[in-house]
Amino acid sequence: MKLLYTKRSPFARKVRVVALEKNIALDLIDEDLQQKSRRLLDANPLGKVPTLILDNGTAVFDSSVICQYLDGLHDKALMIPRESLGRMEVLKWEAFADDLVVCAINLYMEKVRHPDDFHKDWTAALEANVRRAFAFIESNLHQLQTFNLASVAVASSLGYIHLRLPHLKEQGDAAQWFEIISKRPSMAQTVPVV
Ligand SMILES: N[C@@H](CCC(=O)N[C@@H](CS)C(=O)NCC(=O)O)C(=O)O
């Protein structure tokens, strides 16, 4: 299987961690998102990473679908519970973490594109979302003590925020939690780089 990805994508990081934990070999293909390859655009008309290409040519996206697909390949190192309530809770955390990172990406991009003229109300609202999300993580850390797709997704989002918006990063117990989870070999191997 081929994974079209970038080293900085928090969405691709989830997929890489799930594959490492489950010992599933992926052929990693680094994409240039400024000049998307024909292979990426043929596989995914929106040209997003991560996109997984199965050995039979089937393209799989987005990151949540890819993680669910990989986790379903075998039962070792389960990343998403099979029973309904536990599964819903983990996928809910993943959706939350993905939306948090979308806020962070929008905030970063707006300030990079318009450094002197960024939309003040919009960026303030995004920053407020990020701060509320941190408070939510802090008060629900007990739900993130198992290493599964929920904790991987939250840690991947925080990792992206460390990279792009270090002035905003989490504090307190969440910071300690992040430090510990970051030491896991699959997380340490996938730290985002530009
Ligand atoms: N919902 C998608 C989001 C993927 C996404 O937005 N990836 C970004 C990189 S972090 C991307 O491909 N951006 C390029 C573009 O949108 O043109 C997922 O979970 O896979």
The ligand as an SDF file (V2000), in Angstrom:
LIG
                    3D

 20 19  0  0  0  0  0  0  0  0999 V2000
  -10.3180   15.6970    6.3140 N   0  0  0  0  0  0  0  0  0  0  0  0
   -9.0570   15.4130    5.6760 C   0  0  0  0  0  0  0  0  0  0  0  0
   -8.1870   16.6510    5.7540 C   0  0  0  0  0  0  0  0  0  0  0  0
   -6.8810   16.4610    4.9910 C   0  0  0  0  0  0  0  0  0  0  0  0
   -6.1820   17.8030    4.7500 C   0  0  0  0  0  0  0  0  0  0  0  0
   -6.7850   18.8760    4.7850 O   0  0  0  0  0  0  0  0  0  0  0  0
   -4.8710   17.7270    4.4580 N   0  0  0  0  0  0  0  0  0  0  0  0
   -4.1250   18.8960    4.1180 C   0  0  0  0  0  0  0  0  0  0  0  0
   -2.6920   18.7750    4.6140 C   0  0  0  0  0  0  0  0  0  0  0  0
   -2.5840   18.8090    6.3660 S   0  0  0  0  0  0  0  0  0  0  0  0
   -4.0580   19.0270    2.6150 C   0  0  0  0  0  0  0  0  0  0  0  0
   -3.9930   18.0410    1.9240 O   0  0  0  0  0  0  0  0  0  0  0  0
   -4.0440   20.2540    2.1080 N   0  0  0  0  0  0  0  0  0  0  0  0
   -3.8760   20.5050    0.7170 C   0  0  0  0  0  0  0  0  0  0  0  0
   -5.0930   21.0780    0.0750 C   0  0  0  0  0  0  0  0  0  0  0  0
   -6.1520   21.1270    0.7240 O   0  0  0  0  0  0  0  0  0  0  0  0
   -4.9850   21.4700   -1.0760 O   0  0  0  0  0  0  0  0  0  0  0  0
   -8.3940   14.2250    6.3670 C   0  0  0  0  0  0  0  0  0  0  0  0
   -8.6950   13.9710    7.5380 O   0  0  0  0  0  0  0  0  0  0  0  0
   -7.6180   13.5010    5.7030 O   0  0  0  0  0  0  0  0  0  0  0  0
  1  2  1  0
  2  3  1  0
  2 18  1  0
  3  4  1  0
  4  5  1  0
  5  6  2  0
  5  7  1  0
  7  8  1  0
  8  9  1  0
  8 11  1  0
  9 10  1  0
 11 12  2  0
 11 13  1  0
 13 14  1  0
 14 15  1  0
 15 16  2  0
 15 17  1  0
 18 19  2  0
 18 20  1  0
M  END
$$$$
